[in-house]
Amino acid sequence: MDRRLVERDRELADLTQLVRQAATGTGHVVLVFGEAGIGKSRLVEAMRARMPASGRMLVGRCDDLATPRTLGPFRDIVDSVSADLAAQLERGDRDRLLTALLAELRHRDRPTLLAVEDIHWADEATLDVLRYLARRIEQLPAVLLLTYRDDELPVGPSLQQLLVAAGGSHRCRRLPLSRLSAAAVRELAAGSTLDPEQLYQITAGSPFFISELLAYGSIGNVPPTVVDSVQDRLRGLPAAARAAVQQLAVIPSAIDRWLVDEIVPGGLLTLAEAEEAGLLVVTPQRVSFRHELARRAVADSLSGIRRAEFHRIVLAALIGHPGSDVGHMVHHASAAGDREAILRFAPIAAKDAAVSGAHREAGTHYRAALDYADGLSPDEHAGLLEGYAVESYVVGDGAEAVSAQLAAIELRRSQGNHRAMGQGLSWLARMQWWDGHRQAAERTAAEAIAVLGRLGPSRELARAYAHQAQLDVLAHQAAEARLGAERAAAMARATGDQATVAHALTTIGASRWQQGEPGATEILHDALRIALDAGAADDACRAYVYLAWDLVDNFWVGDAEPYLAAGLELAERTQQFGWLDMLSIIRATSLTARGQWAEAARAANLAIGPRAHFRCPALAALGRVKSRTGDPEATAVLSSALELSRRIGETLWIGYAAAAAAEAAWLRGDLRAIPEIAAASYEEARRLKIRTSWPWPELAFWLSKAGHPVEPSGIDSPYETLMAGRWQESAERWNAAGYRYEAALALSESPNPQDQLAALDVLHALGARPLAQLVRQRLRQQGVSSVPRGPAVTTRSNPKGLTARQYEVLQLLAAGVSDAEIAERLVISVRTASNHVAAVLTKLGVHSRVEARKQAARWLDEAGDRP
């Protein structure tokens, strides 16, 4: 084994075993992370010699490009996969690509280790594909190995979603790579003239630094940084080799042989001394730097003028070579400041990226072109702005989307292109609504109808009517919504626009649902069928949302699950990020109802993004879980949700946030706050005559608990039954629907201590500490002796006097769980988790997680209380 892997043998053995297990269909995700230079790439490379004879290994890498290559790591493996997958990678059709990729990995007689390195540099489409695979890995005979840096690089929202998706499975293994020990350094330095102790002291155990100094061959006069070490070796090269290395350093990826021959005079022979000096790794097919840190050390030392010239040389070679990656061209064109090349290639790269699902990268390419848009025709300029607006809208950057779309509309207006202007206004209304600016969206939608209406019936006008009806139904103006949607549906049928027919039918179904009229579900099913037949993923996802919400609203959470699963699958596969968030929120609501609070919090967290319309209910769902579990962050989270709901100004979201906030206020004993939170929302729902089962009866219940006079809503709900004093009937209805917490709440209202004790058992099982505490207080006031205090921590397994929460943290520490994972599992913030960890270490009298883990493992084994 490579001596630089002396402390990686266990990780390699584990990986090898997982690949063997994959042959039986037991797939895993493996996350390998650590600082730059810690040995992630070397670990991946070492696995080649460990692969079982029946297995295969595919390796793709993400590059440090200004705008990452779309699906770059998957394009790296194109020569090692089936013709079908290779063809789909070439086409960039995301849906077909996912199908082909799953088919590629399903061969049970050929288990696959798919390694993707440096995902901290991955493009949006790559992260999306990896997230898709991670959620299905359990059914695949494959191991998905992902490496990333966890030091100074920020973790973006897309990477965070991937890590959450991967980490949420019990088939996920984490392999954090730490620096080498003094003993390992001594073994590495064996046979060298260097002093191992001094080598360890200087490098602090960094594998990359160690290998650099061993290659340099000296410690006494060793440059203090890797940059100096690399530069020292560079200066020792002949002028031609030095210039060639500097030229190659501006290319942040492995360099194909043809490109080396094109831009390096003398080709590979010129690089011989650089290879011997340990700067480059050269094969007949390609050339790469021995480590990314070395490449950056060379590139960063170049003057701005020379760097731009080197980028210009690479760009010229790429343009002259058929089949060159257009994203690479844009990268080098931008670095060279080549206006003509940027305007030529950036829009192409943007469209390719968008088709593949890399919407963030598509927006970056459009932005690059817009920086040089002066001098373009108004039509060309407007087209770039519209493309940029759509991509910004898709990734959730509402302010950028609205700003760019407004500028495009003004250009269309100046040209007198009314159809394009009206269509742009219809898009703008949608962008404004998703960004939480409802009044602006209403004005824009009205203008779109006025502009398009002067041109006669058209698909664009039908869609504008449909968008206006959607705004009406969201405002609970059900009659107006139905009228507008019926007009949209009729015009859409006449113009052959089935997608708009489906959109309008969904609005009609939703308006019937709001008014408690029959037939809503049947209409929504028709809308879904038409949308799916038309390939209109956006409209199909919207139909799934209303079908699921209708069932959850009527407390049939189990029946909603098939629609949620199908909707989430479609939204994820077709990049409908907004609907993905909305369906995650409904699932969080469903999971909360069933008492699966950790999973509910995870689902809600997935939807806390930049879009105000989805961040608001996601915060409300998360805050409800936090309040029921006694998390001190609950009040702040729910206050944010309530404030955001009022800014958005839509009745449903105000009621949704108010119901969760009112419950939290009651749990913490702040009865005076409940009318301020809930009264106005409840009265508005009564004024609008909303007939949905939730959350209005719940608001009435909390208001009544606070002593605020309310008139019954007249909606058939277990909350109404409970308000009427029929606690047993209410509990039975909640139990029949699977709502364990609400059933316990109803039982706690009983005057019978036996019912309250039964409620307490359920609350203890759920971890519902605040309500359990209220029930215990009531039982004591009634003179009940021996009131259960909840799950206890035994003295034998807790000799240091840890609190119950600290004991939970200790169990997770024993399992090797990070602070972030502890926060996720206990539904607390990372900062709170870190504080608990620090408190546990202090009580145990240890100074590291390793020591704590050893003690915890011993105690928990003795107590039989391993997690």
Summary of the structure (lengths in Angstrom):
residues: 867
radius of gyration: 30.5
end to end distance: 34.7
largest distance: 94.7
contacts: 3060
relative contact order: 0.04
helix: 67%
strand: 5%
